[in-house]
Amino acid sequence: MAERLNEPQRMQPARAAATWEVPAIESLGDLAEWLAIEVGDLLWFADLKGLGYRLKCPQLRHDHYRAVAKPSGGIRLIEAPKHRLKDVQRQDPRAHSA
């Protein structure tokens, strides 16, 4: 049992993903490689500790936020990724695939 708990967890794709034209991504390292970024950068974007929200520090957040008034009188929250995250989102990982 101890051996199984110490093994790195393997990601399990959703059933619908079987038809997608993407490589099998079973680990954090595989995902970082596919996105052509370092694992540390991927962990930074994931913000697993919630520092961007818990510390109320805009510099740690990955998005810009602004409220826009709707014609109906309500408010719409606009979340726009900052440049670093936008760059990762815009790249075509297939260009990096082997």
DSSP file (Angstrom, degrees, kcal/mol; ACC not computed):
  #  RESIDUE AA STRUCTURE BP1 BP2  ACC     N-H-->O    O-->H-N    N-H-->O    O-->H-N    TCO  KAPPA ALPHA  PHI   PSI    X-CA   Y-CA   Z-CA
    1    1 A M     >        0   0    0      0, 0.0     4,-1.7     0, 0.0     5,-0.2   0.000 360.0 360.0 360.0 -40.6    0.0    0.0    0.0
    2    2 A A  H  >  +     0   0    0      1,-0.2     4,-1.3     2,-0.2     5,-0.1   0.865 360.0  55.2 -61.8 -35.4    2.8    2.4    0.8
    3    3 A E  H  > S+     0   0    0      1,-0.2     4,-0.8     2,-0.2     3,-0.2   0.907 106.8  49.7 -63.4 -41.6    4.3    1.9   -2.7
    4    4 A R  H  4 S+     0   0    0      1,-0.2     3,-0.4     2,-0.2    -1,-0.2   0.850 109.1  51.8 -67.1 -34.0    1.0    2.9   -4.3
    5    5 A L  H  < S+     0   0    0     -4,-1.7    -1,-0.2     1,-0.2    -2,-0.2   0.773 109.3  50.4 -73.9 -25.2    0.7    6.0   -2.2
    6    6 A N  H  < S+     0   0    0     -4,-1.3    -1,-0.2    -3,-0.2    -2,-0.2   0.585  88.2 100.6 -89.1 -10.9    4.2    7.1   -3.2
    7    7 A E  S  < S-     0   0    0     -4,-0.8     2,-0.1    -3,-0.4     3,-0.1  -0.470  86.2-102.6 -72.2 144.6    3.7    6.7   -6.9
    8    8 A P        -     0   0    0      0, 0.0     2,-0.2     0, 0.0    -1,-0.1  -0.452  43.5-108.2 -64.2 140.1    3.0    9.8   -8.9
    9    9 A Q        -     0   0    0     -2,-0.1     2,-0.4    -4,-0.1    -4,-0.0  -0.473  28.1-138.9 -72.4 139.6   -0.6   10.1   -9.8
   10   10 A R        -     0   0    0     -2,-0.2    17,-0.2    17,-0.1     2,-0.2  -0.835  18.0-120.9 -99.5 134.9   -1.6    9.5  -13.4
   11   11 A M        -     0   0    0     15,-1.9    14,-0.0    -2,-0.4    -1,-0.0  -0.500  20.1-146.1 -72.9 142.1   -4.2   11.7  -15.0
   12   12 A Q        -     0   0    0     -2,-0.2    14,-0.1     0, 0.0    -1,-0.0  -0.941  14.8-135.6-111.9 113.0   -7.2    9.9  -16.3
   13   13 A P        -     0   0    0      0, 0.0     2,-0.1     0, 0.0     5,-0.1  -0.305  25.9-103.6 -67.7 150.9   -8.7   11.4  -19.4
   14   14 A A    >   -     0   0    0      1,-0.1     3,-1.3     3,-0.0     4,-0.3  -0.373  31.5-112.4 -67.0 152.1  -12.5   11.8  -19.7
   15   15 A R  G >  S+     0   0    0      1,-0.3     3,-1.6     2,-0.2     4,-0.2   0.871 117.2  57.9 -55.9 -39.8  -14.2    9.3  -21.9
   16   16 A A  G >  S+     0   0    0      1,-0.3     3,-1.3     2,-0.1    -1,-0.3   0.766  93.0  69.6 -63.5 -25.1  -15.1   12.0  -24.5
   17   17 A A  G X  S+     0   0    0     -3,-1.3     3,-1.4     1,-0.3    -1,-0.3   0.613  74.3  85.7 -71.1 -11.3  -11.4   12.8  -24.8
   18   18 A A  G <  S+     0   0    0     -3,-1.6    -1,-0.3    -4,-0.3    -2,-0.1   0.777  90.8  48.5 -60.9 -25.1  -10.8    9.5  -26.6
   19   19 A T  G <  S+     0   0    0     -3,-1.3    -1,-0.3    -4,-0.2    -2,-0.2   0.534  89.5 104.3 -92.5  -6.9  -11.8   11.2  -29.9
   20   20 A W  S <  S-     0   0    0     -3,-1.4     2,-1.4    -4,-0.2    -3,-0.0  -0.470  75.3-126.4 -77.5 146.4   -9.6   14.3  -29.5
   21   21 A E  S    S+     0   0    0     -2,-0.1    -1,-0.1     2,-0.0    -3,-0.1  -0.491  70.5 112.5 -91.3  65.9   -6.4   14.6  -31.5
   22   22 A V  S    S-     0   0    0     -2,-1.4     3,-0.1    -5,-0.3    -2,-0.0  -0.952  70.0-103.1-131.6 153.0   -4.1   15.2  -28.5
   23   23 A P        -     0   0    0      0, 0.0     2,-0.4     0, 0.0    -3,-0.0  -0.284  49.1 -86.0 -70.2 161.5   -1.4   13.1  -27.1
   24   24 A A        -     0   0    0      1,-0.1     2,-0.6     2,-0.0     0, 0.0  -0.555  43.4-164.8 -66.7 124.7   -1.9   11.1  -23.9
   25   25 A I        +     0   0    0     -2,-0.4    -1,-0.1     1,-0.1     3,-0.0  -0.921  23.5 156.2-116.9 103.4   -1.1   13.4  -21.0
   26   26 A E        +     0   0    0     -2,-0.6   -15,-1.9   -16,-0.1     2,-0.3   0.464  56.5  33.9-110.7  -3.8   -0.7   11.4  -17.9
   27   27 A S  S  > S-     0   0    0    -17,-0.2     4,-2.1     1,-0.1     5,-0.2  -0.936  80.1-106.7-146.2 168.0    1.4   13.5  -15.7
   28   28 A L  H  > S+     0   0    0     -2,-0.3     4,-2.5     1,-0.2     5,-0.2   0.891 120.9  53.0 -61.8 -40.6    2.2   17.1  -14.7
   29   29 A G  H  > S+     0   0    0      1,-0.2     4,-2.5     2,-0.2    -1,-0.2   0.894 106.8  52.0 -63.0 -40.8    5.4   16.9  -16.6
   30   30 A D  H  > S+     0   0    0      2,-0.2     4,-2.4     1,-0.2    -1,-0.2   0.909 111.1  47.7 -61.7 -42.4    3.6   15.6  -19.8
   31   31 A L  H  X S+     0   0    0     -4,-2.1     4,-2.0     2,-0.2    -2,-0.2   0.929 112.2  48.3 -66.2 -44.7    1.2   18.6  -19.6
   32   32 A A  H  X>S+     0   0    0     -4,-2.5     5,-2.5     1,-0.2     4,-0.6   0.913 112.7  49.3 -61.5 -42.1    4.0   21.1  -19.1
   33   33 A E  H ><5S+     0   0    0     -4,-2.5     3,-0.8     1,-0.2    -1,-0.2   0.914 109.9  50.8 -63.1 -42.8    6.0   19.6  -22.0
   34   34 A W  H 3<5S+     0   0    0     -4,-2.4    62,-0.2     1,-0.3    -1,-0.2   0.852 113.7  44.7 -64.4 -34.7    2.9   19.7  -24.3
   35   35 A L  H 3<5S-     0   0    0     -4,-2.0    -1,-0.3    -5,-0.2    -2,-0.2   0.504 111.2-125.2 -85.7  -4.5    2.3   23.4  -23.4
   36   36 A A  T <<5S+     0   0    0     -3,-0.8     2,-0.3    -4,-0.6    -3,-0.2   0.888  71.4 114.7  59.8  43.2    6.1   24.1  -23.8
   37   37 A I  S   <S-     0   0    0     -5,-2.5    -1,-0.2    -6,-0.1    -2,-0.1  -0.891  71.8 -94.2-132.1 166.3    6.4   25.6  -20.3
   38   38 A E     >  -     0   0    0     -2,-0.3     4,-2.0     1,-0.1     3,-0.2  -0.462  31.6-118.8 -77.2 152.7    8.3   24.5  -17.2
   39   39 A V  H  > S+     0   0    0      1,-0.2     4,-2.5     2,-0.2     5,-0.2   0.889 115.9  57.1 -58.3 -39.6    6.5   22.5  -14.5
   40   40 A G  H  > S+     0   0    0      1,-0.2     4,-2.0     2,-0.2    -1,-0.2   0.883 106.1  49.0 -59.8 -39.0    7.1   25.4  -12.1
   41   41 A D  H  > S+     0   0    0     -3,-0.2     4,-2.5     2,-0.2    -1,-0.2   0.900 109.4  52.0 -66.5 -40.3    5.3   27.8  -14.4
   42   42 A L  H  X S+     0   0    0     -4,-2.0     4,-2.0     1,-0.2    -2,-0.2   0.915 110.4  48.1 -61.9 -42.7    2.4   25.3  -14.7
   43   43 A L  H  X>S+     0   0    0     -4,-2.5     4,-1.5     2,-0.2     5,-0.6   0.866 109.2  54.5 -65.1 -36.0    2.2   25.1  -10.9
   44   44 A W  H  <5S+     0   0    0     -4,-2.0     3,-0.3     1,-0.2    -2,-0.2   0.933 109.9  46.1 -62.3 -45.5    2.3   28.9  -10.7
   45   45 A F  H  <5S+     0   0    0     -4,-2.5    -2,-0.2     1,-0.2    -1,-0.2   0.862 109.3  55.3 -65.3 -35.0   -0.6   29.2  -13.1
   46   46 A A  H  <5S-     0   0    0     -4,-2.0    -1,-0.2    -5,-0.2    -2,-0.2   0.819  86.7-161.2 -67.5 -30.2   -2.5   26.5  -11.1
   47   47 A D  T ><5 +     0   0    0     -4,-1.5     3,-2.0    -3,-0.3    -3,-0.1   0.925  13.4 179.7  46.8  55.8   -2.1   28.6   -7.9
   48   48 A L  T 3 <S+     0   0    0     -5,-0.6    -1,-0.1     1,-0.3    -4,-0.1   0.739  76.6  52.5 -60.6 -24.8   -2.8   25.5   -5.8
   49   49 A K  T 3  S-     0   0    0      0, 0.0    -1,-0.3     0, 0.0    -2,-0.1   0.516 106.4-127.4 -89.0  -5.1   -2.4   27.5   -2.6
   50   50 A G    X>  +     0   0    0     -3,-2.0     4,-3.2    -4,-0.1     3,-1.0   0.787  55.3 151.4  67.1  28.4   -4.9   30.2   -3.7
   51   51 A L  H 3>  +     0   0    0      1,-0.3     4,-1.8     2,-0.2     6,-0.5   0.855  63.0  62.4 -61.9 -35.8   -2.4   33.0   -3.1
   52   52 A G  H 34 S+     0   0    0      8,-0.3     5,-0.4     1,-0.2    -1,-0.3   0.798 119.4  24.8 -60.9 -28.6   -3.9   35.2   -5.7
   53   53 A Y  H X4 S+     0   0    0     -3,-1.0     3,-0.6     3,-0.1    -2,-0.2   0.802 120.1  53.5-104.7 -40.7   -7.2   35.3   -3.9
   54   54 A R  H 3< S+     0   0    0     -4,-3.2    -3,-0.2     1,-0.2    -2,-0.2   0.894 114.2  42.2 -64.3 -39.6   -6.4   34.6   -0.3
   55   55 A L  T 3< S-     0   0    0     -4,-1.8    -1,-0.2    -5,-0.3    -3,-0.1   0.509  99.1-134.8 -87.4  -3.9   -3.7   37.4   -0.1
   56   56 A K    <   +     0   0    0     -3,-0.6    -3,-0.1     1,-0.2    -4,-0.1   0.889  54.8 147.1  52.1  42.1   -5.9   39.9   -2.0
   57   57 A C    >>  -     0   0    0     -6,-0.5     3,-1.7    -5,-0.4     4,-0.5  -0.917  40.6-160.4-114.2 107.3   -2.7   40.7   -4.0
   58   58 A P  G >4 S+     0   0    0      0, 0.0     3,-0.9     0, 0.0    -1,-0.1   0.788  89.6  64.7 -58.2 -28.7   -3.5   41.7   -7.7
   59   59 A Q  G 34 S+     0   0    0      1,-0.2    -7,-0.1     3,-0.0    -2,-0.0   0.779 101.5  50.3 -66.5 -24.7    0.1   41.0   -8.6
   60   60 A L  G <4 S+     0   0    0     -3,-1.7    -8,-0.3    -8,-0.2    -1,-0.2   0.567  92.7  94.5 -89.1  -9.5   -0.4   37.3   -7.8
   61   61 A R    <<  -     0   0    0     -3,-0.9   -16,-0.0    -4,-0.5   -14,-0.0  -0.519  65.5-147.8 -83.8 152.2   -3.6   36.9   -9.9
   62   62 A H  S    S+     0   0    0     -2,-0.2    20,-2.7   -17,-0.1     2,-0.3   0.406  76.2  57.0 -98.5   0.3   -3.5   35.7  -13.4
   63   63 A D  E    S-A   81   0A   0     18,-0.3     2,-0.4    -5,-0.1    -2,-0.1  -0.928  71.4-131.7-131.0 154.3   -6.4   37.8  -14.6
   64   64 A H  E     -A   80   0A   0     16,-3.6    16,-2.6    -2,-0.3     2,-0.4  -0.841  29.9-154.5 -95.5 143.1   -7.5   41.4  -14.8
   65   65 A Y  E     +A   79   0A   0     -2,-0.4     2,-0.3    14,-0.2    14,-0.2  -0.945  20.2 163.1-122.5 141.5  -11.0   42.0  -13.5
   66   66 A R  E     -A   78   0A   0     12,-1.8    12,-3.4    -2,-0.4     2,-0.4  -0.979  29.0-130.9-153.1 149.5  -13.5   44.8  -14.3
   67   67 A A  E     -A   77   0A   0     -2,-0.3     2,-0.4    10,-0.2    10,-0.2  -0.830  19.3-166.0-101.8 136.9  -17.2   45.2  -13.9
   68   68 A V  E     -A   76   0A   0      8,-2.8     8,-3.2    -2,-0.4     2,-0.3  -0.982  22.9-120.9-124.2 131.7  -19.4   46.4  -16.8
   69   69 A A  E     -A   75   0A   0     -2,-0.4     6,-0.2     6,-0.2     5,-0.1  -0.525  25.9-141.0 -71.7 133.4  -22.9   47.6  -16.3
   70   70 A K    >   -     0   0    0      4,-2.9     3,-2.2    -2,-0.3    -1,-0.0  -0.652  20.4-117.2 -91.1 151.7  -25.5   45.6  -18.3
   71   71 A P  T 3  S+     0   0    0      0, 0.0    -1,-0.1     0, 0.0    -2,-0.0   0.806 115.4  61.7 -57.0 -29.0  -28.5   47.3  -20.0
   72   72 A S  T 3  S-     0   0    0      1,-0.1     3,-0.1     2,-0.0    -3,-0.0   0.575 124.2-103.2 -75.3  -7.8  -30.8   45.4  -17.7
   73   73 A G  S <  S+     0   0    0     -3,-2.2    -1,-0.1     1,-0.3    -4,-0.0   0.238  86.8 111.5 105.1 -13.0  -29.2   47.1  -14.7
   74   74 A G        -     0   0    0     -5,-0.1    -4,-2.9     1,-0.0     2,-0.4  -0.075  65.9-111.1 -80.9-172.7  -27.1   44.2  -13.5
   75   75 A I  E     -A   69   0A   0     -6,-0.2     2,-0.5    -3,-0.1    -6,-0.2  -0.975  17.1-154.5-126.5 137.9  -23.3   43.9  -13.6
   76   76 A R  E     -A   68   0A   0     -8,-3.2    -8,-2.8    -2,-0.4     2,-0.6  -0.947  14.2-140.5-110.9 129.5  -21.2   41.7  -15.7
   77   77 A L  E     -A   67   0A   0     -2,-0.5     2,-0.6   -10,-0.2   -10,-0.2  -0.795  13.4-156.9 -89.7 124.3  -17.7   40.7  -14.4
   78   78 A I  E     -A   66   0A   0    -12,-3.4   -12,-1.8    -2,-0.6     2,-0.6  -0.904   7.1-170.2-102.7 122.5  -15.1   40.6  -17.2
   79   79 A E  E     -A   65   0A   0     -2,-0.6   -14,-0.2   -14,-0.2    -2,-0.0  -0.958   7.3-179.6-113.7 115.3  -12.1   38.4  -16.4
   80   80 A A  E     -A   64   0A   0    -16,-2.6   -16,-3.6    -2,-0.6     6,-0.0  -0.960  28.3-118.0-117.9 128.9   -9.2   38.8  -18.9
   81   81 A P  E     -A   63   0A   0      0, 0.0   -18,-0.3     0, 0.0   -19,-0.0  -0.326  28.9-115.9 -65.4 144.0   -6.0   36.8  -18.6
   82   82 A K     >  -     0   0    0    -20,-2.7     4,-2.7     1,-0.1     3,-0.3  -0.285  39.4 -92.6 -71.1 167.4   -2.8   38.8  -18.1
   83   83 A H  H  > S+     0   0    0      1,-0.2     4,-2.5     2,-0.2     5,-0.2   0.849 121.7  53.4 -54.7 -43.8   -0.2   38.6  -20.8
   84   84 A R  H  > S+     0   0    0      1,-0.2     4,-1.3     2,-0.2    -1,-0.2   0.926 115.0  39.9 -63.1 -44.9    1.8   35.6  -19.5
   85   85 A L  H  > S+     0   0    0     -3,-0.3     4,-2.5   -23,-0.2    -1,-0.2   0.893 112.8  56.3 -69.3 -39.7   -1.3   33.4  -19.2
   86   86 A K  H  X S+     0   0    0     -4,-2.7     4,-2.2     1,-0.2    -2,-0.2   0.889 103.5  55.0 -59.1 -39.9   -2.6   34.6  -22.5
   87   87 A D  H  X S+     0   0    0     -4,-2.5     4,-1.3    -5,-0.2    -1,-0.2   0.906 109.8  45.7 -60.7 -42.2    0.6   33.6  -24.2
   88   88 A V  H  < S+     0   0    0     -4,-1.3     3,-0.2     1,-0.2    -2,-0.2   0.912 113.9  49.2 -67.1 -41.9    0.2   30.0  -22.9
   89   89 A Q  H  < S+     0   0    0     -4,-2.5    -2,-0.2     1,-0.2    -1,-0.2   0.826 112.1  48.5 -67.0 -32.2   -3.4   29.9  -23.9
   90   90 A R  H  < S+     0   0    0     -4,-2.2    -1,-0.2    -5,-0.2    -2,-0.2   0.725  88.3  98.7 -83.6 -22.3   -2.8   31.2  -27.4
   91   91 A Q  S  < S-     0   0    0     -4,-1.3     3,-0.1    -3,-0.2    -3,-0.0  -0.258  75.4-123.8 -68.5 155.9    0.1   28.9  -28.4
   92   92 A D    >   -     0   0    0      1,-0.2     3,-2.1     2,-0.0     4,-0.3  -0.854  18.1-164.3 -99.9 101.1   -0.6   25.9  -30.5
   93   93 A P  G >> S+     0   0    0      0, 0.0     3,-1.7     0, 0.0     4,-1.1   0.754  84.0  71.7 -59.7 -23.1    0.7   22.9  -28.5
   94   94 A R  G 34 S+     0   0    0      1,-0.3     3,-0.1     2,-0.2   -59,-0.0   0.787  87.9  64.2 -63.8 -23.4    0.6   20.8  -31.7
   95   95 A A  G <4 S+     0   0    0     -3,-2.1    -1,-0.3     1,-0.2    -4,-0.0   0.733 107.4  41.8 -69.3 -20.6    3.5   22.8  -32.9
   96   96 A H  T <4 S+     0   0    0     -3,-1.7    -1,-0.2    -4,-0.3    -2,-0.2   0.609  89.9 112.2 -98.9 -15.8    5.6   21.4  -30.0
   97   97 A S     <        0   0    0     -4,-1.1   -63,-0.0     1,-0.1    -3,-0.0  -0.244 360.0 360.0 -64.5 144.4    4.3   17.8  -30.2
   98   98 A A              0   0    0      0, 0.0    -1,-0.1     0, 0.0    -4,-0.0   0.414 360.0 360.0 -97.1 360.0    6.8   15.1  -31.2
